Amino acid sequence: MQSLSTQTTLLSKLVGDMDALKKQNAEIQKSNQDIHKINEEIKESISFMNIQFELLKNEVEYLKKERQQQQQYITELERKLLDTDHKSRSSCIEIRNIPPLEQESVSKLNDLLCNISQAVGLPISPSDLQRQQHQQYITELERKLLDTDHKSRSSCIEIRNIPPLEQESVSKLNDLLCNISQAVALPISPSDLRDVYRLPGKTSTTRPIIVEFSTVLRKQQLLSFVRKFNNQKLANDKLNTKLIGLPGNLKPV
């Protein structure tokens, strides 16, 4: 009888120990789930921080390249200024010991130079001086015009197959370009643009849109992102009018 009682006690104790173990196991499982959840949150935080770091890194690289480009532009301007100054000095002479003339003017100074040239046997007329000055001025204007045209073209792109927008304006063309940049995952702000306009021509034709960027680097970035986007897509999914929110038939951009 005593043996049965002892067995019953041991069995009850064993059941109690089993319940305690089950409870502990449940608590461990819950703890593991909490740890797993915390680990996932940490992974998400690290992933977010990595994305932010890459964005910040890209922004720093862009600023460094832009600063380098600006420095190169400043250096080029300084060189041109020195060249202009050198060219100016190479065609100049300095005449000393000439007292101030009565009612001195450019015309009187030209006459003085003509008198000096006649004295040394090299006749120079005022018209020769004026013609030479005009020619130098025209040459300088042509050079500046070529430089301006070259710089303008180097930072421009041409966008085709864009139908005329309703009540088209510079603001709407800016929005259109922002839609294109968002489609290829390269956000562009209005500060990145110097000018946007549609070429003149017949209203019945789809005239190209010219976009002039503030820097050549930004233009090259957009072209690079567009090429990368198109290379990853099928023919019908490449950059087109539908992707940038334009109505009508689908046309490549």
C-alpha positions in Angstrom: 0.0 0.0 0.0 2.8 2.3 0.9 4.6 1.5 -2.4 1.5 2.5 -4.4 1.3 5.8 -2.5 5.0 6.5 -3.2 4.5 5.7 -6.9 1.5 8.1 -7.0 3.6 10.8 -5.4 6.5 10.3 -7.8 4.1 10.3 -10.8 2.4 13.5 -9.6 5.8 15.1 -9.1 6.9 13.9 -12.6 3.7 15.4 -14.2 4.4 18.7 -12.4 8.0 18.7 -13.6 6.8 18.0 -17.2 4.3 21.0 -16.9 7.1 23.2 -15.7 9.3 22.1 -18.6 6.5 22.8 -21.1 6.0 26.2 -19.5 9.7 27.0 -19.7 9.9 25.7 -23.3 7.0 28.0 -24.2 8.7 31.0 -22.6 11.9 30.1 -24.5 10.0 29.9 -27.8 8.4 33.3 -27.1 11.7 34.7 -26.2 13.2 33.4 -29.4 10.4 34.9 -31.4 11.0 38.3 -29.7 14.7 38.0 -30.4 13.9 37.1 -34.1 11.6 40.1 -34.3 14.3 42.3 -32.9 16.9 40.9 -35.3 14.6 41.6 -38.2 14.1 45.2 -37.0 17.9 45.5 -36.7 18.3 44.2 -40.2 15.8 46.6 -41.6 17.5 49.5 -39.7 20.9 48.5 -41.1 19.4 48.1 -44.6 17.9 51.6 -44.3 21.1 53.0 -43.0 23.0 51.4 -45.9 20.6 53.0 -48.4 21.0 56.4 -46.8 24.7 56.0 -46.7 24.8 55.1 -50.4 22.6 58.1 -51.2 24.8 60.4 -49.1 27.9 58.9 -50.8 26.5 59.5 -54.2 25.6 63.1 -53.3 29.1 63.7 -52.0 30.6 62.3 -55.2 28.3 64.5 -57.3 29.2 67.6 -55.3 32.9 66.7 -55.6 32.6 66.3 -59.4 30.6 69.5 -59.6 33.2 71.4 -57.6 35.9 70.0 -59.8 34.0 71.0 -62.9 33.5 74.5 -61.5 37.2 74.7 -60.6 38.1 73.7 -64.2 35.7 76.3 -65.6 37.2 79.0 -63.3 40.7 78.0 -64.5 39.6 78.1 -68.1 38.1 81.6 -67.6 41.4 82.8 -65.9 43.3 81.3 -68.9 41.1 83.1 -71.4 41.4 86.3 -69.5 45.2 86.0 -69.5 45.1 85.2 -73.3 42.9 88.2 -73.9 45.2 90.4 -71.9 48.3 89.0 -73.7 46.7 89.5 -77.1 45.8 93.0 -76.1 49.3 93.8 -75.0 50.9 92.2 -78.0 49.1 94.8 -80.3 49.7 97.8 -78.1 52.4 100.4 -77.7 53.0 103.0 -75.0 53.7 106.6 -75.9 55.3 108.7 -73.2 56.1 112.3 -72.5 53.0 113.6 -74.4 51.5 116.5 -72.4 47.6 116.6 -72.1 46.0 118.0 -75.2 43.5 120.8 -75.2 40.0 119.2 -75.0 41.6 115.8 -75.4 39.5 113.1 -77.1 40.0 109.8 -79.0 39.9 111.7 -82.3 42.7 114.1 -81.2 44.8 111.1 -80.0 44.3 109.4 -83.4 45.5 112.6 -85.1 48.5 112.6 -82.8 49.4 109.1 -83.8 49.0 110.0 -87.5 51.4 112.8 -87.0 53.9 110.5 -85.3 53.6 107.9 -88.2 54.1 110.6 -90.8 57.2 111.8 -89.0 58.8 108.4 -89.2 57.7 107.8 -92.8 54.8 105.3 -92.2 51.6 107.1 -93.0 48.6 105.9 -90.9 45.1 107.4 -91.4 42.4 107.6 -88.8 40.3 105.3 -90.9 43.0 102.6 -90.8 43.0 102.8 -87.0 39.2 102.7 -86.8 39.0 99.8 -89.3 41.6 97.8 -87.4 39.7 98.4 -84.1 36.5 97.3 -85.7 38.1 94.2 -87.1 39.6 93.2 -83.7 36.2 93.8 -82.0 34.4 91.7 -84.6 37.0 88.9 -84.3 36.6 88.9 -80.5 32.8 88.8 -80.7 32.9 85.9 -83.1 35.2 84.0 -80.7 33.0 84.7 -77.8 29.9 83.6 -79.8 31.6 80.3 -80.8 32.6 79.7 -77.1 29.1 80.4 -75.9 27.6 78.1 -78.6 30.0 75.3 -77.8 29.3 75.5 -74.0 25.6 75.7 -74.6 25.6 72.6 -76.8 27.8 70.6 -74.4 25.2 70.9 -71.6 22.1 70.3 -73.8 20.0 67.3 -74.8 17.3 67.0 -77.4 14.1 65.1 -76.5 11.9 63.9 -79.4 8.4 62.4 -80.0 6.9 64.6 -77.3 3.5 65.9 -78.6 2.5 69.5 -77.8 1.2 69.8 -74.3 -2.0 71.5 -73.4 -1.2 75.2 -72.6 2.5 74.4 -73.0 4.8 76.5 -70.9 8.3 76.4 -69.4 6.8 75.2 -66.1 5.1 72.3 -67.8 8.2 71.4 -69.8 10.1 71.4 -66.5 7.5 69.0 -65.0 7.8 66.8 -68.1 11.6 66.5 -67.6 11.1 65.7 -63.9 8.7 62.8 -64.9 11.4 61.5 -67.3 14.1 61.6 -64.6 11.8 59.9 -62.1 11.0 57.1 -64.6 14.7 56.3 -64.9 15.3 56.7 -61.1 17.4 59.9 -61.3 15.5 62.7 -59.4 16.2 66.1 -61.0 15.2 69.4 -59.4 14.5 72.7 -61.3 17.8 74.1 -60.0 19.6 71.5 -62.2 18.0 73.1 -65.3 19.1 76.3 -67.0 16.5 76.4 -69.7 13.9 74.2 -71.4 12.2 75.1 -74.7 10.7 73.6 -77.8 12.4 74.4 -81.1 10.4 76.6 -83.6 8.8 75.1 -86.6 5.5 74.0 -88.1 2.8 73.4 -85.6 1.6 70.4 -87.5 4.9 68.6 -86.7 6.2 67.2 -83.4 9.1 69.6 -82.7 12.0 68.5 -80.4 12.4 69.9 -76.9 15.8 71.3 -76.0 16.9 70.9 -72.3 19.9 73.0 -71.2 21.4 71.7 -67.9 23.2 73.9 -65.3 26.2 71.5 -65.6 27.5 69.1 -68.2 27.8 66.4 -65.4 24.1 66.5 -64.7 23.4 66.0 -68.5 25.7 63.1 -68.7 24.2 61.5 -65.6 20.7 61.6 -67.1 21.9 60.1 -70.4 23.7 57.4 -68.5 20.5 56.5 -66.4 18.3 56.5 -69.6 20.7 54.1 -71.4 20.9 51.9 -68.3 17.0 51.9 -68.0 16.5 51.0 -71.7 19.1 48.3 -71.6 17.2 46.5 -68.8 13.9 46.6 -70.6 12.2 45.0 -73.5 11.5 47.0 -76.7 7.9 48.0 -75.7 9.0 48.8 -72.1 11.8 51.2 -72.9 11.4 54.9 -72.1 8.2 56.1 -73.8 5.5 58.6 -73.7 3.2 56.4 -71.6 5.8 55.9 -68.9 6.0 59.6 -68.4 2.3 60.1 -68.2 1.5 61.5 -71.7 -1.8 60.5 -73.3 -2.2 59.1 -76.9 -0.3 56.5 -78.7 2.8 55.0 -77.2 6.0 56.5 -78.7 9.7 56.1 -77.7 11.3 59.0 -76.1 
